Amino acid sequence: MGARFIVALACLESLCVSGVVFGWPALTSLLKEQGVYRSFCSADETECNEQELRLQLVFTAGVFATFFSRLVFGIILDARGPRVSVAIGFLCASLGSALFAAGLRHDVDVFVPAFALLGFAGPGVHLATYHLSNAFPKYQRTVITLFSVIFQLSGLMFSVFVLL
């Protein structure tokens, strides 16, 4: 496989996983539409303070996991390399996504650990991409900038879901 293909694949991976927790506002509207935590509201309310507090707890868990996992994945990258880091990151993202789906489908409160797993997964994928810039010595800074931009764009993934 060519280096350009690998960088393009890494961009796609990073777009789907790395910073999705920062797309929280769009996800919040989707969760409210699905009735998540509406049981904490009275019958005549569609939204309430307790529901907001629960949703904020979900976001807090995801953001904390994102920043904490940078330390964990830094150690993993040094000890085992980028392949292991990406594999663990995608495993966590898959588990988090499955928990989210189970929570929505079966009305089970697993959103805090689900979003924490999604947040934890992001840096595992994102940090592992930076070494790919070494494949393009002349454009190393450009490739690193590309991965930084992709990280920022990944926060728009839930906005795309809202549009669909």
Phi and psi in degrees as a GROMACS rama.xvg file:
@    title "Ramachandran Plot"
@    xaxis  label "Phi"
@    yaxis  label "Psi"
@TYPE xy
-78.2258  157.38  GLY-2
-62.8745  -35.4681  ALA-3
-65.9318  -40.1079  ARG-4
-63.3739  -42.1019  PHE-5
-64.861  -41.1369  ILE-6
-65.4887  -40.8906  VAL-7
-63.0251  -41.5514  ALA-8
-64.7  -41.043  LEU-9
-63.9008  -36.6329  ALA-10
-63.4333  -43.6856  CYS-11
-63.8221  -45.2687  LEU-12
-58.877  -47.2004  GLU-13
-65.9004  -37.7945  SER-14
-61.5379  -39.1827  LEU-15
-79.5039  -21.2948  CYS-16
-127.333  -39.8818  VAL-17
-60.7787  -45.2383  SER-18
-126.441  28.2663  GLY-19
-62.3573  -25.9441  VAL-20
-62.7037  -21.7398  VAL-21
-84.678  3.14119  PHE-22
-96.0061  24.837  GLY-23
-55.9411  -42.6687  TRP-24
-55.5854  -41.4666  PRO-25
-68.438  -39.0003  ALA-26
-66.4226  -36.6062  LEU-27
-58.7139  -44.1353  THR-28
-64.9048  -37.3536  SER-29
-64.8439  -42.4032  LEU-30
-65.6162  -39.6215  LEU-31
-64.8251  -40.0116  LYS-32
-61.1774  -34.0606  GLU-33
-80.6186  -5.31727  GLN-34
82.9045  19.7574  GLY-35
-65.7543  128.422  VAL-36
64.3242  14.366  TYR-37
-67.9691  -22.2362  ARG-38
-63.4402  -16.8899  SER-39
-82.1585  -8.76049  PHE-40
-96.4692  157.122  CYS-41
-71.9174  166.646  SER-42
-61.1489  -30.533  ALA-43
-90.2938  -0.103857  ASP-44
-106.619  139.717  GLU-45
-94.2126  -25.1489  THR-46
-139.868  149.411  GLU-47
-150.265  172.448  CYS-48
-63.7458  -41.3307  ASN-49
-64.0569  -37.8608  GLU-50
-63.2858  -44.4836  GLN-51
-60.7101  -42.331  GLU-52
-63.2967  -40.8275  LEU-53
-64.7139  -42.557  ARG-54
-66.2879  -35.6631  LEU-55
-66.8189  -33.411  GLN-56
-63.8065  -40.3767  LEU-57
-59.7202  -47.9516  VAL-58
-62.6735  -43.4694  PHE-59
-59.8592  -43.2145  THR-60
-62.2375  -41.4898  ALA-61
-65.9758  -43.4066  GLY-62
-69.6436  -41.4446  VAL-63
-59.3561  -45.7309  PHE-64
-62.3846  -36.2823  ALA-65
-61.1801  -48.7369  THR-66
-75.1042  -34.3364  PHE-67
-66.6082  -39.3081  PHE-68
-69.4651  -17.9372  SER-69
-60.0036  -40.4026  ARG-70
-65.2386  -48.2916  LEU-71
-61.3037  -47.6611  VAL-72
-72.7688  -24.7358  PHE-73
-62.1896  -42.9149  GLY-74
-66.3285  -43.3033  ILE-75
-63.3248  -42.2393  ILE-76
-60.4572  -42.9823  LEU-77
-67.4111  -39.129  ASP-78
-84.349  -39.8723  ALA-79
-121.22  -15.8996  ARG-80
98.0887  173.927  GLY-81
-69.3594  -30.8306  PRO-82
-62.9426  -45.492  ARG-83
-66.1743  -40.8297  VAL-84
-60.0883  -47.4421  SER-85
-65.669  -40.375  VAL-86
-62.1698  -44.9792  ALA-87
-65.8145  -40.1302  ILE-88
-60.2644  -46.0667  GLY-89
-70.1216  -31.73  PHE-90
-62.9686  -45.9208  LEU-91
-64.335  -40.9159  CYS-92
-64.4761  -39.5805  ALA-93
-66.0521  -44.1135  SER-94
-63.5272  -42.3261  LEU-95
-63.0438  -41.9242  GLY-96
-65.2253  -41.9586  SER-97
-64.1276  -40.4733  ALA-98
-63.5469  -41.853  LEU-99
-58.7761  -47.3492  PHE-100
-61.868  -42.4727  ALA-101
-63.9729  -40.7251  ALA-102
-63.1312  -40.3399  GLY-103
-72.8785  -39.1805  LEU-104
-75.146  -39.7123  ARG-105
-108.345  8.50196  HIS-106
53.2872  49.9181  ASP-107
-112.986  139.135  VAL-108
-84.388  84.3369  ASP-109
-122.166  19.0014  VAL-110
-72.4219  -32.6475  PHE-111
-64.8936  -53.9155  VAL-112
-66.2836  -31.5988  PRO-113
-63.9484  -47.8054  ALA-114
-71.6672  -31.5672  PHE-115
-63.4168  -40.2945  ALA-116
-65.6887  -40.6072  LEU-117
-62.8055  -42.2777  LEU-118
-66.1205  -40.2152  GLY-119
-64.293  -35.2201  PHE-120
-69.5468  -34.8521  ALA-121
-52.2186  -55.3411  GLY-122
-63.3373  -26.6134  PRO-123
-60.8473  -37.3904  GLY-124
-83.0026  -45.6399  VAL-125
-63.7852  -48.9832  HIS-126
-65.5062  -30.5568  LEU-127
-72.5077  -15.4593  ALA-128
-79.1335  -25.6336  THR-129
-62.1869  -30.9473  TYR-130
-66.9254  -18.6718  HIS-131
-65.21  -18.983  LEU-132
-64.0436  -20.9043  SER-133
-67.2788  -18.1766  ASN-134
-73.6239  -13.607  ALA-135
-129.468  73.7371  PHE-136
-55.0677  -37.3013  PRO-137
-71.6349  -29.4896  LYS-138
-116.951  27.671  TYR-139
-57.6279  -46.0719  GLN-140
-64.7727  -36.3774  ARG-141
-65.416  -41.4972  THR-142
-66.1813  -42.2744  VAL-143
-63.0132  -41.2711  ILE-144
-62.7063  -40.3086  THR-145
-58.0231  -45.3363  LEU-146
-66.9297  -33.6088  PHE-147
-66.1269  -41.1832  SER-148
-65.752  -42.2454  VAL-149
-61.1662  -39.343  ILE-150
-58.9458  -45.1527  PHE-151
-64.9454  -40.2012  GLN-152
-68.1238  -25.8853  LEU-153
-63.9865  -21.5963  SER-154
-67.2512  -12.46  GLY-155
-89.3124  -2.35064  LEU-156
-58.5786  -42.8884  MET-157
-70.9655  -27.2632  PHE-158
-65.6211  -35.7483  SER-159
-63.6333  -40.5218  VAL-160
-61.8537  -37.7453  PHE-161
-63.0555  -40.85  VAL-162
-68.6145  -29.6007  LEU-163
